């Protein structure tokens, strides 16, 4: 029986890697292939209930990014050989990788944010991993990039061979992200919160500066001054690097009473939060794919996003664009979405059609084909 080892160490539930792996495992077809997941003990039940063809091996008793990087670097090759893996799959290869692979290796890269911009603006990966990861990426037999943007960065920034890279976009779950009738509801109840409409939504972890919350707060102030509308600004995402700076800027805003931090919002209620928003703004300086844009479009909600990284590739003509460093430009798009009913309706329609192009079924089929064919 062919055995595929799957590294879950950086596939935290709620993260892009966790959502991606969950969607793939749910779609494993009946076959004689065994998937053996390995990672932290506390992740055992996050994935093993998704398919009968999944076993879980807890490894790595010492927690911490550096300790786990060292385990991958020194211990993984022996571990993989002892487990007799035919293939090793790394669903979040941009986060952590071994440097040696005793079997065929495949990794998915969701972004290269740790190698973008300057030291002050880029994603913080850790000094050790930042140094060794490019060499590990080059040693993968196959690399899956979630966008053409990420593919180009793999080629240009870390010299991965183009022939080894396959672009397979992420998907959206149309069974939970779809337009919902909310026009008559002034209050949206999504346990454990309630939100008074109308509101503007941004779903992203609170990471400064890469997710660009602070510029959005400035743009929101301009929007409120120009329109005098009752809109609120809702941030849904867990605290991350620089979260306190973002919250302090919100607290010092003259519209602080209209800015709401929902934290790491429950995944089951997130579709309803999307569907009831007046529109979604994505001001990120960097996105490797842009799941927030696709989820909003699938929910029948207009999107305004930064003209940055993979966002234009993902949303194409179904969104309005602004320069991410320009609060005035961002506010212009927000005012347009709030005041122009024809434009609002047009973006709803084009967004719904655009979102149909991103399917987890298609993503899983293409990814699993690579895994199974190489075995």
N, C-alpha and C positions, 0 to 999 in steps of 0.2 A: 504493500500500500504506500502510495506517495504521501509524504508528510511535509507540510508547509509550516514553518515556524513564523509566528507573527509577533513582532516586538510592540508591546502596548505601553512601554514606559512613559512616553510623552503624549499618549492619547487620552488626556484627561477628559472625563465626561463634561460636556459643555464647551470644550475647545473644538477648533476646526478638525484636528486630528481625531478626536473622539467621535464626533458626528460622522465623519467620513468613514471610519472603521465600522461603526455601528451599521451604517447603510450598506456597506459591502457584505458584512457577515450575515445580515438578514436575507441576502439574496444568493447565498451559496446554493447551487443546484445539487440535486441528488447525484452522488458520484462515489467513487472509492477513495477519494482524497481526504486525508485527515488534516485538520487545522489545529495546530498546537500553539496556543497563545502563551507568552511569558511576560511577566512584569511584576509590579508590586502586588502583594497579597490583598490589599484593600480594593484592588480592581478586579478581583476574581469574578464577582457576580455582575460586573458592569457589562460583560460581553458574552459570557458562557451560556446565558439563557436564550441566545438568539438563534442557535442552530444545534442540532444533535451531533454535528460533526466537529465540535469544538471541545478541546481539552485545555486546561489552564495549569501552567507550572509557575508557582511563585518563586521568584529569585530576587537577589539584591536586598540584603538585610539592612544595609547602611543607606539611609536616605540622604538626599541632597544632590544637587546637579553635578557638582564636581566628582563626588564619590561614584555616582552612577555613570558618569562619563568614563571614569577609570575602569569600572567594571566592564563596560563595553569594549574598551581599548585592550584590556589585558585578559579578561575572563571569558568574554563572549565566544571567541573561536573554539575554545575547549568545550564550552557548554553546548554549542551548536553541533559539534562533532559527536559528543556523547549522546545527544538527542537524536542523532541520525537524520537531520533535516535534509531533504532534497533541495528545498528552496527556503531562503529567509526573506521575509517581506517586512519592510519598515514603512508603516503608513504615515509617519511624520518624520521623514528622513532629514528635514531641514532643522530638526531639533536635536537629534542625537543619533550617532552611528558608530559602529565599530570601525577599526582601521584595517582589519583582516577578515576575510570571509571564507570559511571552509566549504561553502557550497554556493550555488547560484544565488545571486542577491538582487533584489528589486526594491526600490524605494520611491515613495511619493513625496514630492516637494511642493508644499503649499505656498511658500513665499521665500524670498531671499532678503527679507527685511533687515537681517543682521548685517548685511553687506551693502546696504543702501545708505546714501547720505553721509553725514559726518558722525563723529563719535557722539555728539550731543543729540543727534536726531534719530539715529538708527536704533533698531531693536537690540536690547541687551541680552546677549546669548551666553556670556561668560568668557573670560579671556582664554582659558584652555580650549574650550570647544570651538571658539571662533578660529583658533589657529589650526586645529586638526581636522575640522569638518570638511573643508574644500578637498583635501586629499582623499578623505573617505568617500565623498560624493563621486570623485573621479574613478574610484575603484568599483562602484556598483556596476553590475552587468547591464541592468536596464534602469532607467529613471523615468518616472511618470511625472510630468509637469501639469499643474491644473489650469494653466493658461499659456498662450504663446509668449506673453510677457515674461513669465517665469522661465520658460525655455530659453529665451534670449539671455536672461540674466545668468542662467547656469552656464551657457556657452561663453559669455563675455566676462563674467566675474570670477568664475572658478574653473574655466577651461574643461568643462565636461564635453565629451564628443557629441556632436549633433546626432550622429547615427544611433546613439544609445538612448535618445530622449523621445518619448512618446507623449503628445499632448492629449490629455483626457480631462475635460472640464468636470467640475463637481456638478451635483444636481440639486433639485429642490423637491421636497415631498409634497406633491400636489394634493394628497389626501388630507393634509392638515393646513397647508398654505393656499387659501383660495378666498375670493371675495365673499364677505359676509354682509348682510343687510344691517347697517348700524345707524342709518340717517336719523332715525327717530329717538335714538338713545343719547341723552345728554351726559350720562354717567356710564362709564365702562367698568364693570366689575370683573377683575381678573385676580383671583385669590393669590397672595394675601393683600392685594392692593385694589384701590378704586381710583380711576382717573376721570377728571372732568374734561369733556371735549369742548372745543377743538384743541388738539395738541399736535406738535411736531415731534417726530420720533427719531432717535439715533441709537442703534443697538451696537455697542462695541465695548470691549473692556476699557476701563479708564487708564489709558496709557498715554502719558505726555512725553514727547510732543507728537509721536507718530500718528495717533488717532485724531489729533487736531481738535479736541473738544473746546479749547479756549478760543480759537478763532470762531467757532460756531456760536459760542456764548456772545462774542462781540457782534456777530452778524444778527443774532436774535435781538439784541438791544436795538440795532438799527431798524430791523423789521418792525419791532413794537413801536418805535418812534414814528415811523413812516405810515403805518397802517392804523395804529390805535386799536388793533384787533385783540380779542381776549385769549389768543392762543397761548398755550403753555409749551415748554420745552421739556421733553422726557428723555432722560439718559437711562438706558437699560444695559448694564454690563458690570462685571465684577471689578474691584479695585486692582490696579496693577501699578507699574512704575509711574510715579508722578501723580497718583490719584489725589493726594492732598492738595497739590498745586491747582488742579482742576476745580476741586471743591471750594478752595479759597477764592478763586476767581468768580465762581458762581455766587458765593456768599457776599462778595463785594459789589455785585451787579445791582443796579437800581431796579432790576426786574427779578431779583432773587426769589421773590415769592411765587414767581411763575416758572421756576426751574426746579425740576424734580429728579432725584436720583433713585432709581428703582433697584439698584444693586444687581446681583446675578439673578436675573429674572427666571422664574420656573419655566422650563422648556415647554411644558404642556400648555401653558397659558400664553406663550409668546405669539402664536398665530393670531389670537384674538386681539392682542395689543397692537400688532401690525395693522390688522384690518380696520381698526377703529381710528387710526391716525389720519389726520388731514393730509399729510405728506411726510415722506422720509428724507432726511438729509444725511449724506455720507461725506464728511469733509476730510477723510483720511489722506495723509500724505502718501501712504503706501498700502495697497491691497494686492495680494497675489492672485485673487480671483474676484471677490466681492459678493459673498453669499448674502449679505444684508440687502444688496440691491435686488438680487433675484427673488429673495423671500418677499420683499415689499411688492415687487411687480406681480408676483404670483398671487398676492393678497389683494390685488386691485387697488394699489396705493401708488400715487405718483412719486417719482424719485428725482432728487437733485443731488448730484455728486461731483466730487472733485475731478478735474481733468488730470488724473494722476495714475501712474502704474497701470494695473489691469482693469480699472473701472470702466474706461471707455470701450475696451474690448468686450467686456461682459455685458454692459448695458446698451452699447451702440446708440441707435437713434431713439431709444425708449426712455431717455432721461434728459434732464437739463444739466448743463455743465458750468462750472465756475473754477477760477484759479484758487487753489487751496490756501494760499497765503493772503488772499484779498477778501477781507470781511465785507467790504462794500459789494463786491461782485457776488459773493455768496448771498448776501441779503437781497440783491436784485432778483435772483432766482426764487428765493423764498417768497418775496412779494408777488412775483408773477404767478406762482402756484396758488397763492391764497386769494388773488383778486381776479384772475382770468379763468372763468368757468369753462370756456371752450378749450383752452390749453390743458386745464386740469383733466377734463374728460378725454382728450386726445391721448394724453400720457397714460391714463388708466388703461385704455384700449390697447395701445401699442405695447405697454408693459406686460399685460396679460399674455399677448402673443409671443413676446420675446421670452418670457419665462418658460413657455412650453418647450423651448429648445434645450432646456437643461433638465435632464432626467437622471435620477439615481439608478433607474433600471439600466439605462444606456451606459452610465459610468461604471456600474458594477459588471455588466456584461463584458465591456472592453478590458477592464482591469483583471477580472478573473480569467479571461481568455489568455492574457499574457502570463499569469501565474501558472495556469494549467498547461499551456503549450510549452513553456520552458522546462516543466517537470518531466 
